[in-house]
Amino acid sequence: MLFFSYFKDLVGREVTVELKNDLAIRGTLHSVDQYLNIKLENTRVVDEDKYPHMKSVRNCFIRGSVVRYVQLPPDGVDIELLHDATRREARGG
């Protein structure tokens, strides 16, 4: 649940989601659920030359099981909050 609560705080921010098939999609995080399924708005593909058929897609739903990485905005990472939450989870609290 650590990542779920963290991603909920990033709603409305721009993120890049890299899928397991090497497709990277950048967009505004609209919502995320407990399975880390992600809904993006105002999307664009990072490498449009490689995926020209994706140019017309503006909103998308991404199943959590196909996500490889989520790149966060540099100012969106609160290191102290993550350290504290990780320590609490490791202790079982």
Gaussian input, Z-matrix of N, CA and C with variables (Angstrom, degrees):
# hf/3-21g

backbone

0 1
 N
 C     1     B1
 C     2     B2     1     A1
 N     3     B3     2     A2     1     D1
 C     4     B4     3     A3     2     D2
 C     5     B5     4     A4     3     D3
 N     6     B6     5     A5     4     D4
 C     7     B7     6     A6     5     D5
 C     8     B8     7     A7     6     D6
 N     9     B9     8     A8     7     D7
 C    10    B10     9     A9     8     D8
 C    11    B11    10    A10     9     D9
 N    12    B12    11    A11    10    D10
 C    13    B13    12    A12    11    D11
 C    14    B14    13    A13    12    D12
 N    15    B15    14    A14    13    D13
 C    16    B16    15    A15    14    D14
 C    17    B17    16    A16    15    D15
 N    18    B18    17    A17    16    D16
 C    19    B19    18    A18    17    D17
 C    20    B20    19    A19    18    D18
 N    21    B21    20    A20    19    D19
 C    22    B22    21    A21    20    D20
 C    23    B23    22    A22    21    D21
 N    24    B24    23    A23    22    D22
 C    25    B25    24    A24    23    D23
 C    26    B26    25    A25    24    D24
 N    27    B27    26    A26    25    D25
 C    28    B28    27    A27    26    D26
 C    29    B29    28    A28    27    D27
 N    30    B30    29    A29    28    D28
 C    31    B31    30    A30    29    D29
 C    32    B32    31    A31    30    D30
 N    33    B33    32    A32    31    D31
 C    34    B34    33    A33    32    D32
 C    35    B35    34    A34    33    D33
 N    36    B36    35    A35    34    D34
 C    37    B37    36    A36    35    D35
 C    38    B38    37    A37    36    D36
 N    39    B39    38    A38    37    D37
 C    40    B40    39    A39    38    D38
 C    41    B41    40    A40    39    D39
 N    42    B42    41    A41    40    D40
 C    43    B43    42    A42    41    D41
 C    44    B44    43    A43    42    D42
 N    45    B45    44    A44    43    D43
 C    46    B46    45    A45    44    D44
 C    47    B47    46    A46    45    D45
 N    48    B48    47    A47    46    D46
 C    49    B49    48    A48    47    D47
 C    50    B50    49    A49    48    D48
 N    51    B51    50    A50    49    D49
 C    52    B52    51    A51    50    D50
 C    53    B53    52    A52    51    D51
 N    54    B54    53    A53    52    D52
 C    55    B55    54    A54    53    D53
 C    56    B56    55    A55    54    D54
 N    57    B57    56    A56    55    D55
 C    58    B58    57    A57    56    D56
 C    59    B59    58    A58    57    D57
 N    60    B60    59    A59    58    D58
 C    61    B61    60    A60    59    D59
 C    62    B62    61    A61    60    D60
 N    63    B63    62    A62    61    D61
 C    64    B64    63    A63    62    D62
 C    65    B65    64    A64    63    D63
 N    66    B66    65    A65    64    D64
 C    67    B67    66    A66    65    D65
 C    68    B68    67    A67    66    D66
 N    69    B69    68    A68    67    D67
 C    70    B70    69    A69    68    D68
 C    71    B71    70    A70    69    D69
 N    72    B72    71    A71    70    D70
 C    73    B73    72    A72    71    D71
 C    74    B74    73    A73    72    D72
 N    75    B75    74    A74    73    D73
 C    76    B76    75    A75    74    D74
 C    77    B77    76    A76    75    D75
 N    78    B78    77    A77    76    D76
 C    79    B79    78    A78    77    D77
 C    80    B80    79    A79    78    D78
 N    81    B81    80    A80    79    D79
 C    82    B82    81    A81    80    D80
 C    83    B83    82    A82    81    D81
 N    84    B84    83    A83    82    D82
 C    85    B85    84    A84    83    D83
 C    86    B86    85    A85    84    D84
 N    87    B87    86    A86    85    D85
 C    88    B88    87    A87    86    D86
 C    89    B89    88    A88    87    D87
 N    90    B90    89    A89    88    D88
 C    91    B91    90    A90    89    D89
 C    92    B92    91    A91    90    D90
 N    93    B93    92    A92    91    D91
 C    94    B94    93    A93    92    D92
 C    95    B95    94    A94    93    D93
 N    96    B96    95    A95    94    D94
 C    97    B97    96    A96    95    D95
 C    98    B98    97    A97    96    D96
 N    99    B99    98    A98    97    D97
 C   100   B100    99    A99    98    D98
 C   101   B101   100   A100    99    D99
 N   102   B102   101   A101   100   D100
 C   103   B103   102   A102   101   D101
 C   104   B104   103   A103   102   D102
 N   105   B105   104   A104   103   D103
 C   106   B106   105   A105   104   D104
 C   107   B107   106   A106   105   D105
 N   108   B108   107   A107   106   D106
 C   109   B109   108   A108   107   D107
 C   110   B110   109   A109   108   D108
 N   111   B111   110   A110   109   D109
 C   112   B112   111   A111   110   D110
 C   113   B113   112   A112   111   D111
 N   114   B114   113   A113   112   D112
 C   115   B115   114   A114   113   D113
 C   116   B116   115   A115   114   D114
 N   117   B117   116   A116   115   D115
 C   118   B118   117   A117   116   D116
 C   119   B119   118   A118   117   D117
 N   120   B120   119   A119   118   D118
 C   121   B121   120   A120   119   D119
 C   122   B122   121   A121   120   D120
 N   123   B123   122   A122   121   D121
 C   124   B124   123   A123   122   D122
 C   125   B125   124   A124   123   D123
 N   126   B126   125   A125   124   D124
 C   127   B127   126   A126   125   D125
 C   128   B128   127   A127   126   D126
 N   129   B129   128   A128   127   D127
 C   130   B130   129   A129   128   D128
 C   131   B131   130   A130   129   D129
 N   132   B132   131   A131   130   D130
 C   133   B133   132   A132   131   D131
 C   134   B134   133   A133   132   D132
 N   135   B135   134   A134   133   D133
 C   136   B136   135   A135   134   D134
 C   137   B137   136   A136   135   D135
 N   138   B138   137   A137   136   D136
 C   139   B139   138   A138   137   D137
 C   140   B140   139   A139   138   D138
 N   141   B141   140   A140   139   D139
 C   142   B142   141   A141   140   D140
 C   143   B143   142   A142   141   D141
 N   144   B144   143   A143   142   D142
 C   145   B145   144   A144   143   D143
 C   146   B146   145   A145   144   D144
 N   147   B147   146   A146   145   D145
 C   148   B148   147   A147   146   D146
 C   149   B149   148   A148   147   D147
 N   150   B150   149   A149   148   D148
 C   151   B151   150   A150   149   D149
 C   152   B152   151   A151   150   D150
 N   153   B153   152   A152   151   D151
 C   154   B154   153   A153   152   D152
 C   155   B155   154   A154   153   D153
 N   156   B156   155   A155   154   D154
 C   157   B157   156   A156   155   D155
 C   158   B158   157   A157   156   D156
 N   159   B159   158   A158   157   D157
 C   160   B160   159   A159   158   D158
 C   161   B161   160   A160   159   D159
 N   162   B162   161   A161   160   D160
 C   163   B163   162   A162   161   D161
 C   164   B164   163   A163   162   D162
 N   165   B165   164   A164   163   D163
 C   166   B166   165   A165   164   D164
 C   167   B167   166   A166   165   D165
 N   168   B168   167   A167   166   D166
 C   169   B169   168   A168   167   D167
 C   170   B170   169   A169   168   D168
 N   171   B171   170   A170   169   D169
 C   172   B172   171   A171   170   D170
 C   173   B173   172   A172   171   D171
 N   174   B174   173   A173   172   D172
 C   175   B175   174   A174   173   D173
 C   176   B176   175   A175   174   D174
 N   177   B177   176   A176   175   D175
 C   178   B178   177   A177   176   D176
 C   179   B179   178   A178   177   D177
 N   180   B180   179   A179   178   D178
 C   181   B181   180   A180   179   D179
 C   182   B182   181   A181   180   D180
 N   183   B183   182   A182   181   D181
 C   184   B184   183   A183   182   D182
 C   185   B185   184   A184   183   D183
 N   186   B186   185   A185   184   D184
 C   187   B187   186   A186   185   D185
 C   188   B188   187   A187   186   D186
 N   189   B189   188   A188   187   D187
 C   190   B190   189   A189   188   D188
 C   191   B191   190   A190   189   D189
 N   192   B192   191   A191   190   D190
 C   193   B193   192   A192   191   D191
 C   194   B194   193   A193   192   D192
 N   195   B195   194   A194   193   D193
 C   196   B196   195   A195   194   D194
 C   197   B197   196   A196   195   D195
 N   198   B198   197   A197   196   D196
 C   199   B199   198   A198   197   D197
 C   200   B200   199   A199   198   D198
 N   201   B201   200   A200   199   D199
 C   202   B202   201   A201   200   D200
 C   203   B203   202   A202   201   D201
 N   204   B204   203   A203   202   D202
 C   205   B205   204   A204   203   D203
 C   206   B206   205   A205   204   D204
 N   207   B207   206   A206   205   D205
 C   208   B208   207   A207   206   D206
 C   209   B209   208   A208   207   D207
 N   210   B210   209   A209   208   D208
 C   211   B211   210   A210   209   D209
 C   212   B212   211   A211   210   D210
 N   213   B213   212   A212   211   D211
 C   214   B214   213   A213   212   D212
 C   215   B215   214   A214   213   D213
 N   216   B216   215   A215   214   D214
 C   217   B217   216   A216   215   D215
 C   218   B218   217   A217   216   D216
 N   219   B219   218   A218   217   D217
 C   220   B220   219   A219   218   D218
 C   221   B221   220   A220   219   D219
 N   222   B222   221   A221   220   D220
 C   223   B223   222   A222   221   D221
 C   224   B224   223   A223   222   D222
 N   225   B225   224   A224   223   D223
 C   226   B226   225   A225   224   D224
 C   227   B227   226   A226   225   D225
 N   228   B228   227   A227   226   D226
 C   229   B229   228   A228   227   D227
 C   230   B230   229   A229   228   D228
 N   231   B231   230   A230   229   D229
 C   232   B232   231   A231   230   D230
 C   233   B233   232   A232   231   D231
 N   234   B234   233   A233   232   D232
 C   235   B235   234   A234   233   D233
 C   236   B236   235   A235   234   D234
 N   237   B237   236   A236   235   D235
 C   238   B238   237   A237   236   D236
 C   239   B239   238   A238   237   D237
 N   240   B240   239   A239   238   D238
 C   241   B241   240   A240   239   D239
 C   242   B242   241   A241   240   D240
 N   243   B243   242   A242   241   D241
 C   244   B244   243   A243   242   D242
 C   245   B245   244   A244   243   D243
 N   246   B246   245   A245   244   D244
 C   247   B247   246   A246   245   D245
 C   248   B248   247   A247   246   D246
 N   249   B249   248   A248   247   D247
 C   250   B250   249   A249   248   D248
 C   251   B251   250   A250   249   D249
 N   252   B252   251   A251   250   D250
 C   253   B253   252   A252   251   D251
 C   254   B254   253   A253   252   D252
 N   255   B255   254   A254   253   D253
 C   256   B256   255   A255   254   D254
 C   257   B257   256   A256   255   D255
 N   258   B258   257   A257   256   D256
 C   259   B259   258   A258   257   D257
 C   260   B260   259   A259   258   D258
 N   261   B261   260   A260   259   D259
 C   262   B262   261   A261   260   D260
 C   263   B263   262   A262   261   D261
 N   264   B264   263   A263   262   D262
 C   265   B265   264   A264   263   D263
 C   266   B266   265   A265   264   D264
 N   267   B267   266   A266   265   D265
 C   268   B268   267   A267   266   D266
 C   269   B269   268   A268   267   D267
 N   270   B270   269   A269   268   D268
 C   271   B271   270   A270   269   D269
 C   272   B272   271   A271   270   D270
 N   273   B273   272   A272   271   D271
 C   274   B274   273   A273   272   D272
 C   275   B275   274   A274   273   D273
 N   276   B276   275   A275   274   D274
 C   277   B277   276   A276   275   D275
 C   278   B278   277   A277   276   D276

   B1=1.4468
   B2=1.5207
   B3=1.3196
   B4=1.4579
   B5=1.5246
   B6=1.3213
   B7=1.4556
   B8=1.5231
   B9=1.3037
   B10=1.4622
   B11=1.5280
   B12=1.3197
   B13=1.4627
   B14=1.5236
   B15=1.3097
   B16=1.4627
   B17=1.5333
   B18=1.3385
   B19=1.4661
   B20=1.5236
   B21=1.3259
   B22=1.4658
   B23=1.5215
   B24=1.3270
   B25=1.4649
   B26=1.5259
   B27=1.3249
   B28=1.4644
   B29=1.5284
   B30=1.3316
   B31=1.4683
   B32=1.5278
   B33=1.3273
   B34=1.4579
   B35=1.5139
   B36=1.3145
   B37=1.4643
   B38=1.5228
   B39=1.3326
   B40=1.4553
   B41=1.5265
   B42=1.3303
   B43=1.4643
   B44=1.5291
   B45=1.3169
   B46=1.4565
   B47=1.5192
   B48=1.3361
   B49=1.4602
   B50=1.5240
   B51=1.3360
   B52=1.4656
   B53=1.5197
   B54=1.3271
   B55=1.4565
   B56=1.5214
   B57=1.3132
   B58=1.4652
   B59=1.5196
   B60=1.3467
   B61=1.4702
   B62=1.5310
   B63=1.3313
   B64=1.4663
   B65=1.5233
   B66=1.3161
   B67=1.4541
   B68=1.5307
   B69=1.3340
   B70=1.4644
   B71=1.5211
   B72=1.3301
   B73=1.4573
   B74=1.5278
   B75=1.3238
   B76=1.4602
   B77=1.5241
   B78=1.3204
   B79=1.4506
   B80=1.5174
   B81=1.3126
   B82=1.4575
   B83=1.5269
   B84=1.3164
   B85=1.4589
   B86=1.5246
   B87=1.3245
   B88=1.4605
   B89=1.5182
   B90=1.3370
   B91=1.4659
   B92=1.5180
   B93=1.3134
   B94=1.4658
   B95=1.5207
   B96=1.3372
   B97=1.4616
   B98=1.5251
   B99=1.3345
   B100=1.4625
   B101=1.5262
   B102=1.3406
   B103=1.4638
   B104=1.5228
   B105=1.3151
   B106=1.4622
   B107=1.5184
   B108=1.3432
   B109=1.4575
   B110=1.5197
   B111=1.3186
   B112=1.4611
   B113=1.5133
   B114=1.3304
   B115=1.4568
   B116=1.5200
   B117=1.3447
   B118=1.4620
   B119=1.5164
   B120=1.3195
   B121=1.4612
   B122=1.5239
   B123=1.3313
   B124=1.4703
   B125=1.5267
   B126=1.3231
   B127=1.4642
   B128=1.5178
   B129=1.3133
   B130=1.4625
   B131=1.5251
   B132=1.3067
   B133=1.4589
   B134=1.5201
   B135=1.3163
   B136=1.4621
   B137=1.5222
   B138=1.3283
   B139=1.4673
   B140=1.5278
   B141=1.3298
   B142=1.4718
   B143=1.5229
   B144=1.3294
   B145=1.4669
   B146=1.5267
   B147=1.3085
   B148=1.4631
   B149=1.5282
   B150=1.3485
   B151=1.4638
   B152=1.5295
   B153=1.3265
   B154=1.4727
   B155=1.5318
   B156=1.3257
   B157=1.4626
   B158=1.5339
   B159=1.3175
   B160=1.4635
   B161=1.5315
   B162=1.3367
   B163=1.4658
   B164=1.5209
   B165=1.3166
   B166=1.4655
   B167=1.5296
   B168=1.3217
   B169=1.4704
   B170=1.5238
   B171=1.3329
   B172=1.4674
   B173=1.5254
   B174=1.3195
   B175=1.4658
   B176=1.5173
   B177=1.3213
   B178=1.4575
   B179=1.5256
   B180=1.3159
   B181=1.4550
   B182=1.5185
   B183=1.3083
   B184=1.4647
   B185=1.5245
   B186=1.3041
   B187=1.4691
   B188=1.5273
   B189=1.3116
   B190=1.4605
   B191=1.5128
   B192=1.3270
   B193=1.4645
   B194=1.5247
   B195=1.3306
   B196=1.4677
   B197=1.5291
   B198=1.3297
   B199=1.4638
   B200=1.5204
   B201=1.3279
   B202=1.4672
   B203=1.5217
   B204=1.3322
   B205=1.4666
   B206=1.5170
   B207=1.3148
   B208=1.4587
   B209=1.5234
   B210=1.3269
   B211=1.4604
   B212=1.5195
   B213=1.3174
   B214=1.4549
   B215=1.5192
   B216=1.3255
   B217=1.4567
   B218=1.5274
   B219=1.3316
   B220=1.4788
   B221=1.5237
   B222=1.3191
   B223=1.4582
   B224=1.5259
   B225=1.3238
   B226=1.4561
   B227=1.5106
   B228=1.3245
   B229=1.4588
   B230=1.5277
   B231=1.3192
   B232=1.4652
   B233=1.5280
   B234=1.3159
   B235=1.4657
   B236=1.5317
   B237=1.3161
   B238=1.4689
   B239=1.5265
   B240=1.3257
   B241=1.4636
   B242=1.5265
   B243=1.3235
   B244=1.4608
   B245=1.5288
   B246=1.3172
   B247=1.4710
   B248=1.5299
   B249=1.3209
   B250=1.4631
   B251=1.5256
   B252=1.3272
   B253=1.4644
   B254=1.5271
   B255=1.3140
   B256=1.4644
   B257=1.5280
   B258=1.3231
   B259=1.4753
   B260=1.5331
   B261=1.3387
   B262=1.4738
   B263=1.5202
   B264=1.3522
   B265=1.4588
   B266=1.5241
   B267=1.3253
   B268=1.4690
   B269=1.5330
   B270=1.3261
   B271=1.4642
   B272=1.5044
   B273=1.3442
   B274=1.4511
   B275=1.5097
   B276=1.3297
   B277=1.4604
   B278=1.4439
   A1=111.52
   A2=117.15
   A3=120.90
   A4=110.79
   A5=116.99
   A6=119.67
   A7=111.90
   A8=117.57
   A9=120.96
   A10=110.27
   A11=117.38
   A12=119.95
   A13=110.89
   A14=116.85
   A15=119.81
   A16=110.97
   A17=116.75
   A18=120.11
   A19=111.55
   A20=117.98
   A21=120.08
   A22=110.76
   A23=116.98
   A24=121.00
   A25=112.05
   A26=117.68
   A27=121.54
   A28=113.27
   A29=118.04
   A30=120.62
   A31=108.69
   A32=115.10
   A33=121.28
   A34=113.71
   A35=117.52
   A36=122.11
   A37=109.41
   A38=116.78
   A39=120.76
   A40=110.02
   A41=116.11
   A42=122.65
   A43=108.76
   A44=115.79
   A45=122.09
   A46=107.53
   A47=116.08
   A48=121.62
   A49=107.70
   A50=115.98
   A51=120.98
   A52=107.93
   A53=115.43
   A54=121.18
   A55=110.83
   A56=116.17
   A57=121.12
   A58=113.11
   A59=117.66
   A60=120.11
   A61=111.34
   A62=117.29
   A63=125.96
   A64=114.68
   A65=119.03
   A66=122.05
   A67=108.31
   A68=116.26
   A69=121.08
   A70=108.12
   A71=115.95
   A72=122.13
   A73=108.42
   A74=115.38
   A75=121.07
   A76=108.41
   A77=116.16
   A78=119.74
   A79=111.70
   A80=114.89
   A81=121.47
   A82=109.04
   A83=116.03
   A84=121.05
   A85=109.31
   A86=116.27
   A87=121.38
   A88=111.49
   A89=116.11
   A90=119.58
   A91=110.45
   A92=114.59
   A93=122.81
   A94=106.61
   A95=117.04
   A96=119.44
   A97=110.49
   A98=116.44
   A99=121.22
   A100=113.25
   A101=117.48
   A102=121.27
   A103=111.25
   A104=116.51
   A105=125.18
   A106=112.25
   A107=116.30
   A108=120.47
   A109=106.17
   A110=116.96
   A111=121.93
   A112=110.00
   A113=116.23
   A114=121.00
   A115=107.69
   A116=115.95
   A117=122.22
   A118=110.10
   A119=115.96
   A120=122.39
   A121=108.44
   A122=115.48
   A123=121.68
   A124=111.02
   A125=115.29
   A126=120.67
   A127=112.20
   A128=113.45
   A129=121.66
   A130=107.01
   A131=114.74
   A132=120.59
   A133=108.57
   A134=116.52
   A135=120.50
   A136=110.46
   A137=118.73
   A138=122.68
   A139=108.96
   A140=116.55
   A141=120.76
   A142=112.60
   A143=118.43
   A144=120.44
   A145=110.95
   A146=116.95
   A147=121.43
   A148=111.83
   A149=117.17
   A150=122.31
   A151=109.94
   A152=118.56
   A153=120.11
   A154=113.25
   A155=117.66
   A156=120.82
   A157=112.25
   A158=117.62
   A159=121.46
   A160=112.80
   A161=117.61
   A162=120.23
   A163=112.81
   A164=117.48
   A165=120.28
   A166=113.48
   A167=117.73
   A168=120.93
   A169=109.05
   A170=116.60
   A171=121.20
   A172=112.67
   A173=117.99
   A174=122.84
   A175=107.38
   A176=117.20
   A177=117.90
   A178=110.92
   A179=113.80
   A180=123.23
   A181=106.63
   A182=117.51
   A183=122.04
   A184=108.58
   A185=115.37
   A186=120.82
   A187=108.76
   A188=116.67
   A189=121.66
   A190=114.35
   A191=117.43
   A192=120.17
   A193=113.57
   A194=118.53
   A195=120.54
   A196=112.24
   A197=117.04
   A198=121.26
   A199=109.90
   A200=116.14
   A201=121.41
   A202=109.71
   A203=117.21
   A204=122.86
   A205=110.02
   A206=115.41
   A207=122.05
   A208=106.09
   A209=115.48
   A210=120.55
   A211=107.91
   A212=115.63
   A213=122.21
   A214=110.51
   A215=117.14
   A216=118.90
   A217=109.24
   A218=118.23
   A219=120.26
   A220=113.50
   A221=117.45
   A222=119.23
   A223=112.01
   A224=117.66
   A225=121.48
   A226=113.66
   A227=117.25
   A228=120.86
   A229=109.39
   A230=116.12
   A231=121.96
   A232=106.98
   A233=115.69
   A234=121.76
   A235=111.70
   A236=117.54
   A237=120.24
   A238=111.79
   A239=116.66
   A240=120.34
   A241=110.92
   A242=117.26
   A243=120.89
   A244=111.82
   A245=117.34
   A246=120.32
   A247=110.38
   A248=116.67
   A249=119.91
   A250=111.72
   A251=116.84
   A252=120.88
   A253=110.92
   A254=117.02
   A255=121.05
   A256=110.42
   A257=116.20
   A258=119.43
   A259=111.00
   A260=116.57
   A261=120.50
   A262=110.51
   A263=116.18
   A264=119.43
   A265=111.37
   A266=117.42
   A267=120.94
   A268=111.26
   A269=116.28
   A270=120.64
   A271=112.85
   A272=115.94
   A273=118.83
   A274=113.87
   A275=117.14
   A276=119.68
   A277=110.18
   D1=-11.78
   D2=-179.11
   D3=-58.45
   D4=-49.27
   D5=-177.03
   D6=-71.63
   D7=-34.82
   D8=178.40
   D9=-59.18
   D10=-49.50
   D11=-179.38
   D12=-66.69
   D13=-33.94
   D14=178.40
   D15=-66.90
   D16=-45.43
   D17=-179.88
   D18=-66.67
   D19=-30.99
   D20=177.24
   D21=-61.30
   D22=-32.71
   D23=178.35
   D24=-71.60
   D25=-17.72
   D26=-178.27
   D27=-93.55
   D28=2.88
   D29=179.15
   D30=-58.26
   D31=132.76
   D32=-177.86
   D33=94.06
   D34=-6.94
   D35=179.77
   D36=-99.40
   D37=158.55
   D38=178.24
   D39=-86.08
   D40=130.89
   D41=178.33
   D42=-133.43
   D43=161.56
   D44=173.51
   D45=-117.23
   D46=126.93
   D47=-179.53
   D48=-110.80
   D49=121.30
   D50=176.15
   D51=-100.13
   D52=126.80
   D53=-178.43
   D54=-92.33
   D55=165.29
   D56=-179.54
   D57=-66.30
   D58=-17.19
   D59=177.29
   D60=-93.79
   D61=17.14
   D62=176.55
   D63=75.66
   D64=4.03
   D65=175.29
   D66=-78.61
   D67=129.96
   D68=177.83
   D69=-115.71
   D70=126.80
   D71=-176.86
   D72=-121.60
   D73=128.82
   D74=177.87
   D75=-107.54
   D76=137.61
   D77=178.94
   D78=-174.14
   D79=179.48
   D80=179.41
   D81=-87.42
   D82=125.56
   D83=-179.80
   D84=-67.79
   D85=116.30
   D86=-179.78
   D87=-93.94
   D88=-43.02
   D89=178.63
   D90=-160.50
   D91=162.02
   D92=177.00
   D93=-148.05
   D94=146.01
   D95=178.70
   D96=-118.36
   D97=-176.71
   D98=-174.26
   D99=-65.77
   D100=-17.78
   D101=176.72
   D102=-92.21
   D103=5.84
   D104=-176.61
   D105=62.11
   D106=28.44
   D107=167.05
   D108=-69.35
   D109=139.94
   D110=-171.54
   D111=-124.12
   D112=135.36
   D113=172.28
   D114=-113.31
   D115=124.78
   D116=179.47
   D117=-113.73
   D118=146.08
   D119=173.77
   D120=-120.59
   D121=160.79
   D122=-179.75
   D123=52.11
   D124=50.03
   D125=-173.97
   D126=-83.26
   D127=155.59
   D128=170.15
   D129=-151.46
   D130=148.84
   D131=-179.04
   D132=-84.21
   D133=138.88
   D134=-178.67
   D135=-65.00
   D136=-42.77
   D137=-179.95
   D138=-112.99
   D139=81.22
   D140=-175.48
   D141=-66.80
   D142=-26.04
   D143=178.76
   D144=-67.31
   D145=-34.08
   D146=-179.22
   D147=-79.43
   D148=-28.22
   D149=-177.40
   D150=-128.80
   D151=66.63
   D152=-176.33
   D153=-65.23
   D154=-26.62
   D155=-179.85
   D156=-69.19
   D157=-11.27
   D158=-178.95
   D159=-93.36
   D160=-0.68
   D161=-177.05
   D162=-63.52
   D163=-30.30
   D164=-176.39
   D165=-86.57
   D166=-7.50
   D167=-178.52
   D168=-79.35
   D169=124.23
   D170=-178.73
   D171=-113.21
   D172=-24.15
   D173=177.80
   D174=-134.62
   D175=143.40
   D176=178.52
   D177=-151.90
   D178=155.57
   D179=175.11
   D180=-113.17
   D181=127.92
   D182=-177.11
   D183=-117.56
   D184=122.03
   D185=178.12
   D186=-68.38
   D187=135.43
   D188=-175.96
   D189=-59.15
   D190=-30.20
   D191=-176.86
   D192=-72.93
   D193=-12.08
   D194=179.99
   D195=-102.30
   D196=2.13
   D197=-178.71
   D198=-84.04
   D199=129.30
   D200=173.90
   D201=-92.70
   D202=-53.43
   D203=-179.00
   D204=-139.02
   D205=154.45
   D206=167.49
   D207=-124.24
   D208=117.80
   D209=178.84
   D210=-91.28
   D211=124.68
   D212=-175.92
   D213=-97.90
   D214=156.33
   D215=174.33
   D216=-66.52
   D217=141.69
   D218=-176.65
   D219=-56.72
   D220=-36.36
   D221=-179.47
   D222=-83.13
   D223=-0.77
   D224=-179.49
   D225=-93.50
   D226=2.06
   D227=-176.87
   D228=-104.74
   D229=114.17
   D230=175.72
   D231=-99.62
   D232=96.77
   D233=-173.89
   D234=-60.08
   D235=-43.57
   D236=-178.59
   D237=-62.88
   D238=-40.62
   D239=177.82
   D240=-62.20
   D241=-43.07
   D242=178.33
   D243=-65.37
   D244=-41.56
   D245=178.54
   D246=-61.51
   D247=-46.97
   D248=-179.17
   D249=-63.13
   D250=-44.44
   D251=-179.47
   D252=-65.23
   D253=-38.23
   D254=179.52
   D255=-66.56
   D256=-41.61
   D257=178.14
   D258=-63.40
   D259=-43.30
   D260=179.92
   D261=-61.84
   D262=-43.38
   D263=-178.98
   D264=-67.21
   D265=-36.54
   D266=179.58
   D267=-66.05
   D268=-32.37
   D269=178.14
   D270=-81.33
   D271=-8.72
   D272=179.66
   D273=87.18
   D274=18.78
   D275=-176.81
   D276=-116.09

